[in-house]
């Protein structure tokens, strides 16, 4: 029941990883707290992955379980209505002069609540990675990213 997404970015892994992790609050669309909320990823194992609303309130989505620049970031993921956490792993590898990003979101089978929302997350990750790709699109007059099923 793992969600798997793969995209290619026309930038080296070091740049792709840095933009994903360090600038996540700038390219990630609004989350649980609405369109004006901002995601934050603290960059070390055990640190928080959370959302900050304009009023300053925070919702902890999960905890960083792996942080290995420029190749791997992983974290737990728990939506507000869930009773368990799922796992997200994102790998960055050099490919064809750019970066292959592979996202895997697993742990859906743990709970009825997570199983019920899995389909929404399958399409949601496509949307989120589309926002990430848009950061690179149009550089040097060429499309800098492409998605693959």
N, CA and C atoms as an extended XYZ file, in Angstrom:
447
Properties=species:S:1:pos:R:3:atomname:S:1:resname:S:1:resid:I:1 pbc="F F F"
N         0.812       -1.206        0.000 N   UNK     1
C         0.000        0.000        0.000 CA  UNK     1
C         0.851        1.263        0.000 C   UNK     1
N         2.058        1.183       -0.460 N   UNK     2
C         2.951        2.336       -0.487 CA  UNK     2
C         2.633        3.243       -1.666 C   UNK     2
N         2.593        4.542       -1.427 N   UNK     3
C         2.493        5.529       -2.503 CA  UNK     3
C         3.910        5.781       -2.987 C   UNK     3
N         4.102        5.739       -4.293 N   UNK     4
C         5.436        5.981       -4.861 CA  UNK     4
C         5.304        6.992       -5.991 C   UNK     4
N         6.097        8.049       -5.924 N   UNK     5
C         6.135        9.088       -6.959 CA  UNK     5
C         7.585        9.298       -7.367 C   UNK     5
N         7.791        9.599       -8.638 N   UNK     6
C         9.135        9.826       -9.146 CA  UNK     6
C         9.111       11.013      -10.099 C   UNK     6
N        10.056       11.928       -9.921 N   UNK     7
C        10.192       13.064      -10.829 CA  UNK     7
C        11.667       13.256      -11.154 C   UNK     7
N        11.924       13.955      -12.238 N   UNK     8
C        13.291       14.288      -12.633 CA  UNK     8
C        13.423       15.797      -12.638 C   UNK     8
N        14.541       16.294      -12.098 N   UNK     9
C        14.823       17.725      -12.005 CA  UNK     9
C        16.136       17.993      -12.732 C   UNK     9
N        16.173       19.038      -13.532 N   UNK    10
C        17.377       19.389      -14.302 CA  UNK    10
C        18.362       20.202      -13.470 C   UNK    10
N        18.641       19.736      -12.292 N   UNK    11
C        19.618       20.347      -11.399 CA  UNK    11
C        20.325       19.223      -10.651 C   UNK    11
N        21.532       19.449      -10.177 N   UNK    12
C        22.241       18.391       -9.446 CA  UNK    12
C        21.555       18.070       -8.115 C   UNK    12
N        21.818       16.882       -7.575 N   UNK    13
C        21.187       16.491       -6.309 CA  UNK    13
C        21.408       17.488       -5.173 C   UNK    13
N        22.574       18.101       -5.107 N   UNK    14
C        22.848       19.056       -4.026 CA  UNK    14
C        21.856       20.218       -4.049 C   UNK    14
N        21.571       20.727       -5.244 N   UNK    15
C        20.632       21.845       -5.389 CA  UNK    15
C        19.204       21.369       -5.142 C   UNK    15
N        18.842       20.242       -5.742 N   UNK    16
C        17.485       19.711       -5.582 CA  UNK    16
C        17.163       19.424       -4.120 C   UNK    16
N        18.098       18.815       -3.413 N   UNK    17
C        17.913       18.496       -1.998 CA  UNK    17
C        17.780       19.770       -1.168 C   UNK    17
N        18.669       20.716       -1.416 N   UNK    18
C        18.659       21.967       -0.653 CA  UNK    18
C        17.339       22.716       -0.832 C   UNK    18
N        16.868       22.828       -2.066 N   UNK    19
C        15.601       23.525       -2.317 CA  UNK    19
C        14.454       22.790       -1.635 C   UNK    19
N        14.448       21.460       -1.727 N   UNK    20
C        13.371       20.698       -1.108 CA  UNK    20
C        13.347       20.919        0.401 C   UNK    20
N        14.484       20.783        1.049 N   UNK    21
C        14.536       20.814        2.519 CA  UNK    21
C        14.611       22.215        3.118 C   UNK    21
N        15.474       23.048        2.584 N   UNK    22
C        15.695       24.358        3.193 CA  UNK    22
C        14.666       25.399        2.778 C   UNK    22
N        14.041       25.204        1.628 N   UNK    23
C        13.057       26.174        1.139 CA  UNK    23
C        11.646       25.604        1.107 C   UNK    23
N        11.389       24.550        1.858 N   UNK    24
C        10.109       23.857        1.807 CA  UNK    24
C         8.930       24.786        2.114 C   UNK    24
N         9.119       25.737        2.990 N   UNK    25
C         8.045       26.661        3.348 CA  UNK    25
C         7.677       27.628        2.245 C   UNK    25
N         8.555       27.785        1.265 N   UNK    26
C         8.292       28.715        0.172 CA  UNK    26
C         7.589       28.065       -1.010 C   UNK    26
N         7.820       26.802       -1.260 N   UNK    27
C         7.205       26.171       -2.434 CA  UNK    27
C         6.040       25.245       -2.086 C   UNK    27
N         5.968       24.744       -0.869 N   UNK    28
C         4.896       23.817       -0.470 CA  UNK    28
C         3.581       24.582       -0.370 C   UNK    28
N         2.514       24.063       -0.988 N   UNK    29
C         1.214       24.749       -0.879 CA  UNK    29
C         0.694       24.689        0.556 C   UNK    29
N        -0.250       25.533        0.894 N   UNK    30
C        -0.822       25.559        2.244 CA  UNK    30
C        -1.247       24.176        2.688 C   UNK    30
N        -1.205       23.950        3.971 N   UNK    31
C        -1.489       22.623        4.491 CA  UNK    31
C        -2.698       22.577        5.389 C   UNK    31
N        -2.570       21.860        6.494 N   UNK    32
C        -3.680       21.646        7.415 CA  UNK    32
C        -4.213       22.953        7.979 C   UNK    32
N        -3.350       23.952        8.137 N   UNK    33
C        -3.740       25.228        8.720 CA  UNK    33
C        -4.255       26.242        7.709 C   UNK    33
N        -4.423       25.842        6.457 N   UNK    34
C        -4.925       26.754        5.434 CA  UNK    34
C        -3.838       27.221        4.494 C   UNK    34
N        -4.249       27.990        3.483 N   UNK    35
C        -3.330       28.380        2.414 CA  UNK    35
C        -2.202       29.294        2.871 C   UNK    35
N        -2.370       29.977        3.989 N   UNK    36
C        -1.328       30.878        4.468 CA  UNK    36
C        -0.393       30.236        5.492 C   UNK    36
N        -0.607       28.972        5.777 N   UNK    37
C         0.301       28.293        6.703 CA  UNK    37
C         1.606       27.961        5.981 C   UNK    37
N         2.648       27.719        6.759 N   UNK    38
C         3.985       27.506        6.180 CA  UNK    38
C         4.623       26.269        6.815 C   UNK    38
N         5.161       25.390        5.959 N   UNK    39
C         5.836       24.200        6.461 CA  UNK    39
C         7.267       24.505        6.865 C   UNK    39
N         7.730       23.820        7.887 N   UNK    40
C         9.096       23.973        8.383 CA  UNK    40
C         9.676       22.581        8.612 C   UNK    40
N        10.884       22.385        8.133 N   UNK    41
C        11.588       21.124        8.318 CA  UNK    41
C        12.900       21.416        9.027 C   UNK    41
N        12.983       20.981       10.269 N   UNK    42
C        14.227       21.142       11.022 CA  UNK    42
C        15.172       20.041       10.561 C   UNK    42
N        16.375       20.419       10.188 N   UNK    43
C        17.246       19.541        9.425 CA  UNK    43
C        18.223       18.721       10.271 C   UNK    43
N        17.652       17.812       11.066 N   UNK    44
C        18.459       16.820       11.787 CA  UNK    44
C        17.536       15.714       12.282 C   UNK    44
N        18.098       14.539       12.447 N   UNK    45
C        17.313       13.393       12.902 CA  UNK    45
C        16.730       13.692       14.281 C   UNK    45
N        15.448       13.384       14.433 N   UNK    46
C        14.741       13.625       15.686 CA  UNK    46
C        14.066       14.981       15.755 C   UNK    46
N        14.396       15.859       14.818 N   UNK    47
C        13.824       17.209       14.807 CA  UNK    47
C        12.405       17.189       14.233 C   UNK    47
N        11.750       18.326       14.325 N   UNK    48
C        10.348       18.425       13.923 CA  UNK    48
C        10.168       18.724       12.435 C   UNK    48
N         9.071       18.204       11.901 N   UNK    49
C         8.529       18.584       10.599 CA  UNK    49
C         7.146       19.114       10.959 C   UNK    49
N         6.940       20.425       10.792 N   UNK    50
C         5.712       21.010       11.315 CA  UNK    50
C         5.189       22.123       10.415 C   UNK    50
N         3.988       22.533       10.732 N   UNK    51
C         3.325       23.606       10.003 CA  UNK    51
C         3.051       24.750       10.970 C   UNK    51
N         3.362       25.963       10.533 N   UNK    52
C         3.120       27.149       11.351 CA  UNK    52
C         2.047       27.996       10.669 C   UNK    52
N         0.994       28.300       11.404 N   UNK    53
C        -0.094       29.143       10.896 CA  UNK    53
C         0.260       30.611       11.090 C   UNK    53
N        -0.397       31.514       10.354 N   UNK    54
C        -0.106       32.944       10.494 CA  UNK    54
C        -0.257       33.467       11.923 C   UNK    54
N        -1.125       32.842       12.728 N   UNK    55
C        -1.302       33.295       14.113 CA  UNK    55
C        -0.197       32.782       15.046 C   UNK    55
N         0.762       32.030       14.482 N   UNK    56
C         1.879       31.519       15.267 CA  UNK    56
C         1.672       30.126       15.836 C   UNK    56
N         0.452       29.605       15.736 N   UNK    57
C         0.222       28.250       16.236 CA  UNK    57
C         0.921       27.241       15.327 C   UNK    57
N         1.281       26.113       15.906 N   UNK    58
C         2.014       25.097       15.157 CA  UNK    58
C         1.326       23.748       15.276 C   UNK    58
N         1.418       22.974       14.195 N   UNK    59
C         0.961       21.591       14.201 CA  UNK    59
C         2.140       20.722       13.781 C   UNK    59
N         2.537       19.812       14.649 N   UNK    60
C         3.641       18.910       14.322 CA  UNK    60
C         3.116       17.766       13.465 C   UNK    60
N         3.556       17.739       12.218 N   UNK    61
C         3.174       16.681       11.287 CA  UNK    61
C         3.941       15.408       11.618 C   UNK    61
N         5.219       15.572       11.952 N   UNK    62
C         6.029       14.401       12.257 CA  UNK    62
C         7.411       14.771       12.743 C   UNK    62
N         8.275       13.765       12.727 N   UNK    63
C         9.665       13.914       13.158 CA  UNK    63
C        10.590       13.405       12.059 C   UNK    63
N        11.717       14.067       11.917 N   UNK    64
C        12.712       13.672       10.926 CA  UNK    64
C        13.352       12.362       11.390 C   UNK    64
N        13.333       11.360       10.514 N   UNK    65
C        13.907       10.050       10.844 CA  UNK    65
C        15.217        9.792       10.110 C   UNK    65
N        15.477       10.553        9.050 N   UNK    66
C        16.755       10.462        8.329 CA  UNK    66
C        17.018       11.809        7.672 C   UNK    66
N        18.255       12.249        7.734 N   UNK    67
C        18.661       13.488        7.072 CA  UNK    67
C        20.098       13.302        6.610 C   UNK    67
N        20.250       12.995        5.308 N   UNK    68
C        21.548       12.681        4.730 CA  UNK    68
C        21.737       13.467        3.438 C   UNK    68
N        22.071       14.759        3.534 N   UNK    69
C        22.272       15.562        2.327 CA  UNK    69
C        23.392       14.980        1.460 C   UNK    69
N        23.275       14.974        0.170 N   UNK    70
C        22.134       15.417       -0.628 CA  UNK    70
C        21.279       14.259       -1.134 C   UNK    70
N        21.237       13.147       -0.397 N   UNK    71
C        20.602       11.960       -0.964 CA  UNK    71
C        19.308       11.490       -0.308 C   UNK    71
N        19.051       11.819        0.956 N   UNK    72
C        17.892       11.243        1.635 CA  UNK    72
C        17.366       12.158        2.731 C   UNK    72
N        16.045       12.310        2.743 N   UNK    73
C        15.351       12.902        3.878 CA  UNK    73
C        14.119       12.032        4.122 C   UNK    73
N        13.840       11.746        5.384 N   UNK    74
C        12.679       10.936        5.740 CA  UNK    74
C        12.074       11.492        7.019 C   UNK    74
N        10.760       11.308        7.144 N   UNK    75
C        10.064       11.814        8.321 CA  UNK    75
C         8.780       11.039        8.527 C   UNK    75
N         8.279       11.074        9.748 N   UNK    76
C         6.963       10.512       10.013 CA  UNK    76
C         5.927       11.539        9.577 C   UNK    76
N         4.711       11.050        9.326 N   UNK    77
C         3.633       11.920        8.864 CA  UNK    77
C         2.352       11.502        9.575 C   UNK    77
N         1.735       12.470       10.232 N   UNK    78
C         0.476       12.190       10.921 CA  UNK    78
C        -0.477       13.357       10.715 C   UNK    78
N        -1.564       13.098       10.010 N   UNK    79
C        -2.605       14.106        9.811 CA  UNK    79
C        -3.360       14.295       11.129 C   UNK    79
N        -4.000       15.450       11.322 N   UNK    80
C        -4.684       15.724       12.591 CA  UNK    80
C        -5.713       14.666       13.004 C   UNK    80
N        -6.379       14.032       12.047 N   UNK    81
C        -7.430       13.067       12.387 CA  UNK    81
C        -6.929       11.629       12.537 C   UNK    81
N        -5.646       11.394       12.310 N   UNK    82
C        -5.118       10.031       12.360 CA  UNK    82
C        -4.735        9.616       13.776 C   UNK    82
N        -4.801        8.312       14.013 N   UNK    83
C        -4.401        7.767       15.310 CA  UNK    83
C        -3.006        7.145       15.278 C   UNK    83
N        -2.370        7.110       14.116 N   UNK    84
C        -1.005        6.585       13.959 CA  UNK    84
C        -0.239        7.465       12.973 C   UNK    84
N         1.072        7.296       12.948 N   UNK    85
C         1.911        8.013       11.984 CA  UNK    85
C         2.284        7.091       10.833 C   UNK    85
N         2.415        7.673        9.644 N   UNK    86
C         2.924        6.964        8.479 CA  UNK    86
C         4.366        7.430        8.257 C   UNK    86
N         5.025        6.873        7.242 N   UNK    87
C         6.418        7.213        6.988 CA  UNK    87
C         6.580        7.733        5.564 C   UNK    87
N         7.355        8.803        5.419 N   UNK    88
C         7.675        9.376        4.112 CA  UNK    88
C         9.191        9.336        3.957 C   UNK    88
N         9.635        8.820        2.808 N   UNK    89
C        11.063        8.771        2.493 CA  UNK    89
C        11.260        9.375        1.112 C   UNK    89
N        12.201       10.307        0.997 N   UNK    90
C        12.471       10.976       -0.274 CA  UNK    90
C        13.955       10.824       -0.575 C   UNK    90
N        14.233       10.204       -1.725 N   UNK    91
C        15.619        9.971       -2.153 CA  UNK    91
C        15.939       10.833       -3.364 C   UNK    91
N        17.146       11.349       -3.392 N   UNK    92
C        17.650       12.183       -4.477 CA  UNK    92
C        18.888       11.488       -5.037 C   UNK    92
N        18.903       11.212       -6.344 N   UNK    93
C        20.080       10.573       -6.939 CA  UNK    93
C        20.384       11.215       -8.290 C   UNK    93
N        21.662       11.227       -8.630 N   UNK    94
C        22.087       11.797       -9.909 CA  UNK    94
C        21.584       10.915      -11.046 C   UNK    94
N        21.034       11.575      -12.068 N   UNK    95
C        20.545       10.852      -13.243 CA  UNK    95
C        20.498       11.791      -14.438 C   UNK    95
N        21.127       11.409      -15.518 N   UNK    96
C        21.049       12.126      -16.800 CA  UNK    96
C        21.328       13.622      -16.663 C   UNK    96
N        22.340       13.974      -15.905 N   UNK    97
C        22.707       15.374      -15.744 CA  UNK    97
C        21.821       16.157      -14.797 C   UNK    97
N        20.935       15.486      -14.104 N   UNK    98
C        20.036       16.137      -13.155 CA  UNK    98
C        19.839       15.257      -11.936 C   UNK    98
N        18.637       15.298      -11.390 N   UNK    99
C        18.318       14.540      -10.177 CA  UNK    99
C        17.041       13.745      -10.363 C   UNK    99
N        17.078       12.514       -9.956 N   UNK   100
C        15.877       11.690       -9.848 CA  UNK   100
C        15.428       11.765       -8.392 C   UNK   100
N        14.211       12.248       -8.165 N   UNK   101
C        13.621       12.285       -6.832 CA  UNK   101
C        12.590       11.168       -6.773 C   UNK   101
N        12.702       10.310       -5.782 N   UNK   102
C        11.735        9.233       -5.575 CA  UNK   102
C        11.156        9.389       -4.175 C   UNK   102
N         9.843        9.516       -4.110 N   UNK   103
C         9.125        9.660       -2.845 CA  UNK   103
C         8.346        8.381       -2.583 C   UNK   103
N         8.446        7.864       -1.377 N   UNK   104
C         7.641        6.725       -0.948 CA  UNK   104
C         6.966        7.078        0.370 C   UNK   104
N         5.651        6.899        0.400 N   UNK   105
C         4.858        7.174        1.606 CA  UNK   105
C         4.210        5.852        1.999 C   UNK   105
N         4.611        5.304        3.133 N   UNK   106
C         4.160        3.975        3.547 CA  UNK   106
C         3.528        4.002        4.938 C   UNK   106
N         2.976        2.857        5.318 N   UNK   107
C         2.381        2.705        6.640 CA  UNK   107
C         0.872        2.855        6.653 C   UNK   107
N         0.264        2.857        5.491 N   UNK   108
C        -1.184        3.076        5.373 CA  UNK   108
C        -2.010        1.958        5.999 C   UNK   108
N        -1.470        0.762        6.049 N   UNK   109
C        -2.229       -0.392        6.521 CA  UNK   109
C        -2.410       -0.412        8.039 C   UNK   109
N        -1.781        0.483        8.762 N   UNK   110
C        -1.794        0.469       10.226 CA  UNK   110
C        -3.146        0.791       10.854 C   UNK   110
N        -3.985        1.522       10.147 N   UNK   111
C        -5.199        2.045       10.773 CA  UNK   111
C        -6.297        2.256        9.732 C   UNK   111
N        -7.538        2.125       10.153 N   UNK   112
C        -8.666        2.383        9.251 CA  UNK   112
C        -8.659        3.834        8.781 C   UNK   112
N        -8.286        4.761        9.658 N   UNK   113
C        -8.273        6.183        9.287 CA  UNK   113
C        -7.244        6.461        8.201 C   UNK   113
N        -6.067        5.855        8.303 N   UNK   114
C        -5.056        6.085        7.265 CA  UNK   114
C        -5.455        5.395        5.967 C   UNK   114
N        -6.004        4.203        6.052 N   UNK   115
C        -6.445        3.503        4.833 CA  UNK   115
C        -7.503        4.311        4.092 C   UNK   115
N        -8.404        4.962        4.817 N   UNK   116
C        -9.477        5.747        4.202 CA  UNK   116
C        -8.956        6.951        3.428 C   UNK   116
N        -7.829        7.503        3.833 N   UNK   117
C        -7.322        8.732        3.205 CA  UNK   117
C        -6.187        8.497        2.215 C   UNK   117
N        -5.745        7.263        2.052 N   UNK   118
C        -4.614        6.963        1.175 CA  UNK   118
C        -4.813        7.485       -0.240 C   UNK   118
N        -5.975        7.294       -0.830 N   UNK   119
C        -6.225        7.739       -2.206 CA  UNK   119
C        -6.036        9.243       -2.341 C   UNK   119
N        -6.500       10.008       -1.365 N   UNK   120
C        -6.314       11.459       -1.404 CA  UNK   120
C        -4.834       11.827       -1.386 C   UNK   120
N        -4.055       11.097       -0.627 N   UNK   121
C        -2.622       11.383       -0.555 CA  UNK   121
C        -1.906       10.990       -1.843 C   UNK   121
N        -2.385        9.968       -2.509 N   UNK   122
C        -1.769        9.572       -3.778 CA  UNK   122
C        -1.827       10.733       -4.768 C   UNK   122
N        -2.980       11.349       -4.911 N   UNK   123
C        -3.085       12.506       -5.814 CA  UNK   123
C        -2.457       13.746       -5.184 C   UNK   123
N        -2.544       13.874       -3.869 N   UNK   124
C        -1.972       15.030       -3.185 CA  UNK   124
C        -0.468       15.135       -3.346 C   UNK   124
N         0.226       13.996       -3.280 N   UNK   125
C         1.674       14.036       -3.483 CA  UNK   125
C         2.014       14.480       -4.897 C   UNK   125
N         1.191       14.118       -5.870 N   UNK   126
C         1.417       14.603       -7.234 CA  UNK   126
C         1.326       16.120       -7.294 C   UNK   126
N         0.349       16.684       -6.614 N   UNK   127
C         0.187       18.140       -6.565 CA  UNK   127
C         1.370       18.800       -5.856 C   UNK   127
N         1.760       18.256       -4.733 N   UNK   128
C         2.871       18.832       -3.969 CA  UNK   128
C         4.167       18.797       -4.776 C   UNK   128
N         4.455       17.664       -5.407 N   UNK   129
C         5.674       17.584       -6.216 CA  UNK   129
C         5.588       18.487       -7.441 C   UNK   129
N         4.380       18.741       -7.926 N   UNK   130
C         4.200       19.709       -9.013 CA  UNK   130
C         4.605       21.113       -8.585 C   UNK   130
N         4.276       21.483       -7.361 N   UNK   131
C         4.708       22.787       -6.826 CA  UNK   131
C         6.226       22.840       -6.710 C   UNK   131
N         6.812       21.743       -6.259 N   UNK   132
C         8.275       21.667       -6.148 CA  UNK   132
C         8.915       21.790       -7.535 C   UNK   132
N         8.385       21.087       -8.516 N   UNK   133
C         8.920       21.157       -9.878 CA  UNK   133
C         8.835       22.565      -10.446 C   UNK   133
N         7.795       23.291      -10.101 N   UNK   134
C         7.605       24.646      -10.633 CA  UNK   134
C         8.752       25.573      -10.247 C   UNK   134
N         9.438       25.273       -9.145 N   UNK   135
C        10.596       26.070       -8.740 CA  UNK   135
C        11.660       26.036       -9.835 C   UNK   135
N        11.787       24.895      -10.497 N   UNK   136
C        12.845       24.691      -11.484 CA  UNK   136
C        12.401       24.933      -12.922 C   UNK   136
N        11.111       24.970      -13.182 N   UNK   137
C        10.604       25.104      -14.551 CA  UNK   137
C        10.995       26.446      -15.152 C   UNK   137
N        11.361       26.420      -16.408 N   UNK   138
C        11.637       27.650      -17.134 CA  UNK   138
C        13.033       28.195      -16.984 C   UNK   138
N        13.878       27.613      -16.150 N   UNK   139
C        15.260       28.080      -16.034 CA  UNK   139
C        15.989       27.825      -17.341 C   UNK   139
N        16.800       28.777      -17.764 N   UNK   140
C        17.600       28.650      -18.983 CA  UNK   140
C        16.744       28.386      -20.213 C   UNK   140
N        15.488       28.835      -20.185 N   UNK   141
C        14.627       28.690      -21.345 CA  UNK   141
C        14.147       27.279      -21.610 C   UNK   141
N        14.324       26.369      -20.679 N   UNK   142
C        13.857       25.005      -20.882 CA  UNK   142
C        13.132       24.510      -19.645 C   UNK   142
N        12.276       23.562      -19.854 N   UNK   143
C        11.566       22.987      -18.716 CA  UNK   143
C        12.572       22.209      -17.884 C   UNK   143
N        12.633       22.505      -16.613 N   UNK   144
C        13.655       21.926      -15.753 CA  UNK   144
C        13.221       20.729      -14.952 C   UNK   144
N        12.009       20.228      -15.176 N   UNK   145
C        11.551       19.094      -14.395 CA  UNK   145
C        10.479       18.347      -15.159 C   UNK   145
N        10.342       17.070      -14.861 N   UNK   146
C         9.252       16.295      -15.445 CA  UNK   146
C         8.823       15.227      -14.445 C   UNK   146
N         7.558       14.928      -14.469 N   UNK   147
C         7.015       13.920      -13.562 CA  UNK   147
C         6.837       12.611      -14.303 C   UNK   147
N         6.929       11.529      -13.563 N   UNK   148
C         6.696       10.208      -14.123 CA  UNK   148
C         5.853        9.422      -13.149 C   UNK   148
N         4.962        8.626      -13.686 N   UNK   149
C         4.082        7.829      -12.824 CA  UNK   149
C         4.821        6.692      -12.179 C   UNK   149
